[in-house]
Amino acid sequence: MQSRNSYFWTYRTGYTLGLPDKKHPYNNPNQASAACSKKPGCAGYTRYPNGKWYLNLGSNIVPKKGCVTFVRGGYTTLRYTVTQANIVWNADSPYKLDKPFGKQVSTLDAALEACVMAKGCTGVNFDGLLYQMCKGTKKTITVGYTSFTRGGKLVVNRGYTWDFRTGCKIDSGYFDGVTYRTASAAMNRCAGSHDCNGITREASNRFRLMTGLNTKKQAGSSCYIQGSPYVLYNKRYWSISEGYRLTGYATGRRYWNRDQALNACMSMSRCKGVTEEGHRNFRLNTGSVPTVESSMKAFVPGGELVTYKDYDMVYVGYSWEYKSPFSLTGSYVDNTVYKSRDAALNACAATTKCKGVTKEGRKNFRLYTTGTFRYSKNKSVWIQSGSVIREGGFNWSQQGHLKLTGYCSGKVYRTREKALRACARMGSCKGVTKEGDRVFRLMSGTTLKPNPASTTYVKSSSLFISSDFYWTRVTGYRFKRTMGNLRWGNRETALRECARRRPTCAGVFRLNHGPYYLAQGTDLESVARGEVYMMGSPYEKSWFFVYGDEIWRASSPY
């Protein structure tokens, strides 16, 4: 028995079904199977001695030499998960989402990427040939279709993908009577079990294993829905479907190991996945939807591993939150296209309409009226956070109408300076919130929540001043573009030389505790044991002194 095009098919050699449709011959079984799946009353399809395949409308099976017939059985349902943009997408076959919109595209990657960036997109339909975005949530059984419904944030643990969602719980009963203290401990127990389908976080340090497949809204709870097992190869996720195969061969070659096959598939546009057909026998496939084959294993490609970049920097007296890969939503402040980050940040700081900047391409920076953002490949944003205050050896970003969560203690400070200094001395303090007139509290949380009556000062240990400029230290990255081979063994010397070469020099980085290199541009890339120092705006200071019976004002860096 085989599974293809949403149906089970029984294979018989030396037999044929009745009433062949001789007016419509097919050249291969894949074409005949797809046509029979969509034709009401089709009982199967047969290859006749002339080498052609025909659909059969009769259900009686009779012996006939030289023929091979496939008898259509019942529906075969399939559910697995793929990933794109660090989001889990739930594939269901044979199902179709309602409310399609937009143009059809030829690859799953392109469709899911577009769905992430399209407002209101809930998933994607595949009709066997092309993909199309949808805005609906209702799914109906439709032969030949596969739907990819958008889930939550991707979490990987114990070799499985997990669909993480907030404000929900998994319905049905508990898998066991144990309450787990951490999500990781719960995943370790649930992973791979036939009866455990996910985890519900009922409260802090209270995780329960669940047997249900559906979720429902539950304030204060969150859930982890177990998805497909996966392998991460060459920075791409591949979903594993045990007992399934992909159809159609992209090449006649057989590969001896999995990694060879996955690498070859990634370099071939016709390849939509890989099937392990037996011991040391991997084949590249042109079909993208798995079908039942108990002795085989399918590897379905998902999205690339997405590395989110996030840090704060100071420029023209404001703190800016950098995020990548994202773009701001909403409308442009004006039609001006700025050629550099600094020019765009200067312009944004000069108008109250601007809430942030998006880098939309090389030498293409645009001002936006909103600070909300969404995933967008190859783009990055700088969101204006608030003015910067320096106190107690730290830089503090002032955030209006926001409040941090959690108190460090019950003590109330009467001045901002005393509260900031106390927070600077306390490692667990993440910021200070002004709750009223002469009421300042030390806060332990990192989550900012709206509060019209509050003003918050967020501590940043990554910001410091050197050579009359603000600098942001970020670990785990390097600049993509260097300024030739300019390097120094001492950090302060490198920062001074970078400041001297401004605006060409954008910052300094080093690898594995080695020398410090000067860099240009704003693009970073992930690298183990990397260390980046991003240059911000000048640190302006002034003071007065008396000389020759006159008062003089000194200003730096002027």
Sequence and secondary structure as in RCSB ss.txt:
>XXXX:A:sequence
MQSRNSYFWTYRTGYTLGLPDKKHPYNNPNQASAACSKKPGCAGYTRYPNGKWYLNLGSNIVPKKGCVTFVRGGY
TTLRYTVTQANIVWNADSPYKLDKPFGKQVSTLDAALEACVMAKGCTGVNFDGLLYQMCKGTKKTITVGYTSFTR
GGKLVVNRGYTWDFRTGCKIDSGYFDGVTYRTASAAMNRCAGSHDCNGITREASNRFRLMTGLNTKKQAGSSCYI
QGSPYVLYNKRYWSISEGYRLTGYATGRRYWNRDQALNACMSMSRCKGVTEEGHRNFRLNTGSVPTVESSMKAFV
PGGELVTYKDYDMVYVGYSWEYKSPFSLTGSYVDNTVYKSRDAALNACAATTKCKGVTKEGRKNFRLYTTGTFRY
SKNKSVWIQSGSVIREGGFNWSQQGHLKLTGYCSGKVYRTREKALRACARMGSCKGVTKEGDRVFRLMSGTTLKP
NPASTTYVKSSSLFISSDFYWTRVTGYRFKRTMGNLRWGNRETALRECARRRPTCAGVFRLNHGPYYLAQGTDLE
SVARGEVYMMGSPYEKSWFFVYGDEIWRASSPY
>XXXX:A:secstr
 EEETTEEEEEEEEEEESSB TTS BSSHHHHHHHHHHSTT  EEEE TTS EEEE    EEEEEEEEEEEEEEE
  EEEEEEETTEEEEEEETEEESSEEEEEES HHHHHHHHHHSTT  EEEE SS EEEE    EEE TT EEEEE
EEEEEEETTEEEEEEEEEEE S BSSS  BSSHHHHHHHHTT SS  EEEEEETTEEEEE  S EEEEEEEEEEE
EEEEEEEETTEEEEEEEEEE  SBS S  BSSHHHHHHHHHT TT  EEEEEETTEEEEES  S EEEEEEEEEE
EEEE    EEEEEEETTEEEEEEETEEE S BSSS  BSSHHHHHHHHHT TT  EEEEEETTEEEEES   EEE
 TT EEEEEEEEEEEETTEEEEEEEEEEESSBS S  BSSHHHHHHHHHT TT  EEEEEETTEEEEE    EEE
EEEEEEEEEESSEEEETTEEEEEEEEEEEEEEEEEEEESSHHHHHHHHHHTTTT  EEEEETT  EEEEEEEEEE
EEEEEEEEEEEEE  EEEEEEETTEEEEEEET 
